[in-house]
Amino acid sequence: MAERLVVIGGDAAGMSAASQARRRRGPDDLEIVAFERGTCTSFSACGIPYWVGGQVDEVGKLVSRDPATFRDTYRIDVRTRHEVVAIDLERREVVVRDLGGGGRTVRERFDQLVYAAGSVPITPDWARTDALGVFGLQTLDDGAALLSWLERDPRPHRAVVVGGGYIGVEMAEAMMQRGLSVTLVERSPEPMSTVDPDMGALVRQTLCELGLDVRSGVRVVGLRSRDGRVVGVETEAGTLPADVVVLGLGVRPNTALAAEAGLPLGPTGAIRVDLRMRVPGIPGVWAAGDCVESVHRVSGQPVNVPLGTHANKQGRVAGINIGGGYATFAGVVGTAVTRVCGLEVGRTGLRERDAAAAGFEFVTARVESTSRAGYFPGAKPMTVKLLAERQSGRLLGAQIVGHSEAAKRIDVLAVAIWNEMTVDDMANLDLGYAPPYAPVWDPVLVAARRAAEALR
């Protein structure tokens, strides 16, 4: 009898693990069954705001591989609309509910198990409502439901987006592109709390200049509805009228099933795994994606960073090891970028509060520059901020806010952090230069030089 691999979750981490295991072991040696509670596999949730906003014209473009491809090409038995509701480690079985078959449940055996259940939206009590017109955005079905609401008759005119993180600001732009009047509400003093407040203030200022009504430092306390439809968002500062409400309050690890089964959780609430993505103390059980903890390479502390980049890599590592190879996941530095209304934001490493919490003494340097040579057409302003350890000069973190050609510069800084470079090292980097691409002193180099001067 072939060994049996069961995968819980059919998105990035789960299907990467399944695909890598299949490439190393044939169907006669390893049977692979993947259970996905939704209707799609391997889709880009990050692309949903661009689909809603009209920049992506077809939902199929957000799907990397559909269930049929996995079944026919990879010989992976993908069962959509099937939800794993229990894990029996003693009997090496999972209990699966068929969501499209009357809710009947079956038990399925496993020799190897990959837990890749991802994350679930953060939904406070005030957001739990039966009123129509309130949407979270985690799956393609969520995006389709929102688009259907936006195209109803009469069409909505006023949107309130709650949450000023990545999804929040991207959805605010999508609503503006569809012609709605948009208010963005964020309880923190500034939007984009993944960067320091002084950089978040730059984001808020630019968004306001572009016509977005940003209400930062405002807490939402409830929703107002009439005739079964949302008509407003209640805040501590008053009521905001709304024909549609989008919730962008972030996510948390989807670990309830794991905890019930006895899988160990770490201080972040995510599943603890080793470098090979094995769950410690439970042979044959692996985990990957938004539901697991990673090690931050700068602070050395456990973190949960729910990004598709990490999920794909972690799933790949698990699959290689299940397939008989050897691979490890080296950790994260928290690199992320976004764009809203032409404004680009990038960050990597530690923020000021992260560095302080980890016990670092550090200096900061912030510089204003341009994306191209100042005299070249299209040059746009850019702000770069660096954090460096006081004694060693090691780069601890970096943030960039600007317009064209700003965000991807964060990759240079991510590489520097990954390799534990100092700001003195960075100031001498041989970066590409031509007037259409950068000033003769790239903003990254200017910031590194400024940080080195602060250390002295």
N, C-alpha and C positions, 0 to 999 in steps of 0.2 A: 504494500500500500504506500502511495506517495505521501511524503510529509505534507502537512496542511498549514498554510499561512492564512490567518484571518486578519483583515485590515479594517479598523473602525475609522471611517472618514474617507471620503472620496475626492478630497481636494489636493492641494499642493503636496503636503507632507506624505499623506497616505498613498497617493498614486505614484509619487516619486519612489517611495520605498518599494511598492509593489513592482514597478517597472524595473528598478535596478536588480531586485531579487530574481525577476524573470530572465533578465539578460544573462544571468550567471547560472541559472538552473532551469532546465526544461520542464514542461508540464508533466512528464512521466516521473520526474524526481520531486517536484514541488507543485502542489495544487494551491492556487491563490484565489481567495474569495474576498471581495471588498464590499462593505456595506456602507451606503450613503443615504442619509435620511431625505436629502433633497432630490432634485431631478437632474442635476448636472454634475459632471466631474471635471476636475482640473480647469476651473474657470478663474478669471481675474476679478476678484472683488474690488481691487484697486481701480479697475477701469469703469466701474459703475457710474461714478459722477460724470465721466466724459461721455458715456452713453446717454445718460439722462439729459446732459447739456447739449447733445447733438453733435459733438465732435467725433464720436464713433456712431456710425449710422446703422449698424446691425449687431444685434446681441451675439450672434454666432461668432463674431470676431473676438469676443472675450473668452471663448472656449478653446483651450489648447488641444485637448483630446476628449472626444465624447465617449460615452459608455460603449458604443458599438465598436469604436476603434480599439479600446482596451480588450474587448471580448474577441474580436476577429484577428487582430494583429498581434496582441500580446498574450492571448490565451489566459486572460484574467477574468474571472467570473464577477462582473460588477453588478450589484443588485441595488438599483436606486429605489427610493421610497421605502427603504428598509432601515429601521432604527434599532441599534443595539441598546437594550434596556437593562441588561445585567451581564456581569462577567463572573463566571464560576471558576476560580483558579484551581480549586481542588479537583474538579471534574474535567478541567481544561475544556470548558464550553462557554459559548456566549448565548444569551437569550435574545432573539431578534423578533421585532414586531414588524409585520408587513403592513405599512401604512396605506397601501393601495389595495389590500386584499381583505378588508373587513377587520383589520386589527389583529388577526390571528398571530400567535407567537410560535416560534420553533426554536429548538436548541441546535447549535452548530458546534462541532468539535474543532479544536485547533491544537497544533503542536507548537506553532509560533504565533505570537499576537503582536500587532502594531497598533498602539493607541494613538490615533491622530484625529481626535475629535475637535480640534481647533479651539475657537473662542466663542463666547456668547456676548451679546450686547449688554452693556450696563443699562438697566432700566429701573430707575427709582420708582417709588410707589406712586408719585404724582403722574408718571407717564403710563401707568397701567390703566387703559381706558378702552371701552368698546366704541368710542366715537370714531366715525370715519374721517379720513384725512390726516391721520397721524402715522408716520412711517419711520421705521428703522431701515438701515441699508447694509445688509450683510451677504445676501444671496442675489442671484440673477432674478429669482422670483420676486424678491423685494423691489428690485429696480423696475420690473415689469408692472407691478402693482402701482408704484408711484407714477410711472408714465401714463398709465390708464387714468389715474385720478387727474393728472395735469391736463389731459385731453378731453375731459368730460365737458358737458354743456350744462350750465354756463361754466366757463373755464375759471380756475382760481386766479386771483390777481395779487394776493398778499401771502408771502411765505415767511415763516419764522423758522430759523435753523437754531437748534439748541445745542451748544457745544462748539468751541472754537479751536478744536484740534484739526488734524489733517482732513478727516472726512467732513467735518463741519465747514471749514473754509472752502473745500472743493465743491461741496453741495451748494453753498451759498452762491458760488460763481455759476454753477449749473442752473440754479433758479433765475439768476439775473440774465443768463443767456436765453432763457425761455421767456423773457419779458416780464417777469414778476418783480414786484417791489419786495425787497428782501431785508429782513432784520436778523442779525446774528447776535445771539445772546451767549455770553460766557461768564461764568461765576468768578473766574480768576481775574486779577487786575488787568491782565492783557491776554489777547488771544495767542494761540500757538505756545502753550506752556512747555513744549518740548525745547524751547529756547529760553534764554534768560529774559526777564521782564523788560530790560532796556531794548533788546532786539524785538521782542513782541510788540513794544510800543511803535516801532517802525512799521511793523505789519499793520497794526490798527490804523495808523495815520494814513498809510497808502490806501487801505481798503475804503476808508471814509472818503478820501479824495476821489475814489473811483465810483462813488455813489452807493456804497453799501452802508446801511445803518448798523453800526457796531455798538452793542451795549455790553461793555465789559464791566466786571465787578458787580454783576447783577445775578441774583439767584432766582431760578424758576421754582415756583411752589405749587403750580397746578395748571390744568387745562380747562378751558371753558367750551362747552358745547351747546348746540341748539338743534332740535329735531334730529338728533343722532349724528350730527356732524360738528367737527371742531370749528370754533369761531374765534378763539383767542387763546393766548398763553398768559397765565397769571404769574407775575413776578413780584418781588418785594417792593419794586418801584412802580407798580401799576400793571395794567393789562395791555398786551400787545395784540391788536386784531390780526387774525390769520385765517386764510382759507385752506392752507396746508401747513403742516408742521413736520419738520424732518429732525429726527433725533440723531445727534452725532456725539454721544456722551462717552464714546470709547467702548472697550471690550474687556472682559476678564477671561481667564483660562476656563475652558469647559471641562472641569475635572470632577463633577459630582459623581459620575459613574465610576471613575477611577478611585475616588475616595471610598465609595461604598464597597468596592472590591478589595480594598486594602493596599492599593498602590501608594507609595510614599509621596507626600507633598512637601515642598520646601517652604521657606518663609514668604515667598511671593504668592503662594497659593497654587502654584503650578507643580507639575510632576518632576520629581528629581530623577535625573538620568546621569549615566557616566559619559565618558568621552565618545563611546561607541553607540550612544543612544539606547543603551540597555537600562531597564529599570532595576536598580540595585536590589539584590536579595530575592528576585523572582525570575528564575531561569526561563528563557524563551519569550519574555515579555519586553517589548521595546516601546518607545514613545518618541514623538517628534512633532514639531510645529508649534502653533500658538499655545498649546496646552502644556509645554515643558519649560523648565528653567534652563537658562544658559549662564555661563560665567562671563562677566564683563572683564575684558582684558586689561582695562585701566585700573578699576577699583578692586578687582579680584573678587567681587561680591556676586551672589546669585541675582539674576534679573530675568524678567519675563518681557520679551520684546516681540510683540505679535506682528511680524512682517513676513510677506511672502518670500522674500529673499532667504531668510533664515529657514523657513519651513521647507523650501525646496532642497536646500543643502542638508538639513537634518534628515529629511526623508531619504535622500540619496545615501547618506552615511549608513543609516539603518539598513537599507536595502542591500548595500554592498556587503555588509557584515552578515546579514541573513543568507546571502547568496554564497557565503564561504570566503569572501575577500576580507580585507582589513582596511578600515577607514575610521577617522576620528573627526569630531566637530571641534574646531579650535576656539570657539567663543565668539563674542560680538564686541563691537565698539559703539553700537547704537547709531549707525549712519542712516540718515533718512533725508529725503528731499520732497518738496511739493511746489506747486505753482497755483496761484489764484489771481485771476484778472491781470495776468502778465507779471505779477510779482513772484519772484522765486525765493524759496527759503530752504536752506540746507543746514544740517547739524551733524556732528559726530563727537564721540567721546563724552566727557562729563560737562554738565552745566555747573554754574557756581555752587548751587546748593548741593549737587551731587558730590563735587570735590570736597566741600566742607564736611559733608556727612561721612565721607570716606577717610577723613583725617588729614587731607593734604593741606599744606601751606602753599599758596599760589599767588601769582600776579596775573592781571588781565591786560590785554592791549586791544584797542579798538581803532580801526582806521577807516577813513572814507576814501574811496577810489572810484575808478570807472572800469567798465567791462572791456573797453578798447582804448586805444590811444585817444586822448582827449580831443584831438583835432579830427578824428576819423568819424564820418557820418554814422549815426546810430549808437554812439557811445552813451552808456547809461550809468547812473550812480550805483555804487555797491558799497555795503558796509561789511567788514570782516572783523570778527572778534575771536581772540585766542585766549586760552588759559594755559599757563605753564607752571610747573612745579618750581617752587622758589629755590630750593637748593640745587637740584639737578638740571633745571632748565628743560626737563622733559615736557613735551606737549601733552596736555591732559584733555583738552577739548577745543572745539572750534564751531563757530556759527557764521552763516552768511545770509544776508538779506539784500536782494537787489533785483535787477530786471534781467534783460537778456544776457545769457552766458554766465550767470552768477552761480546757480545752484550746483552744477556739476563740478565746479572748482572744489567742492567739499571732498571729492574723491582723492585729490592730492593730499589733503589734510588727514583723511581717513587712513591712507597708506602710511603717512608719517606716524600717526598714533599707533597703528598696528605694529610697526617696527620700532617703537619706542625711541623715535628721533627727538632730539632737542631742538629748540627754536633756533639755536646757533647753527645746527646742521641744516635746518630748513632754509635759513636766510641765504644759503649758498647753493640751493638747488638750481640745476640747469633746466629751467622750464622754457617751453617754446614761446617765441615772440614774433609777432608781426602786427602792424597797426590794426588790421581788422579783427584781431583776436585778443589783444592785451596791450596795456601800456608797456613800456620798456622795463619797468619794474612792476611785475604782476602784483595784484592786490594781496595775494597769499604771501609773497616775499616781503612786501612792505609790512604786513602785520607781524610776520616772524621777526623781522628786524626790530620793530617797535617793542615786541615782547622781550627780545634779548636785551634791549636797552633798559627796560623796566627791571630786569633781573640784576643789572649792574648798578 
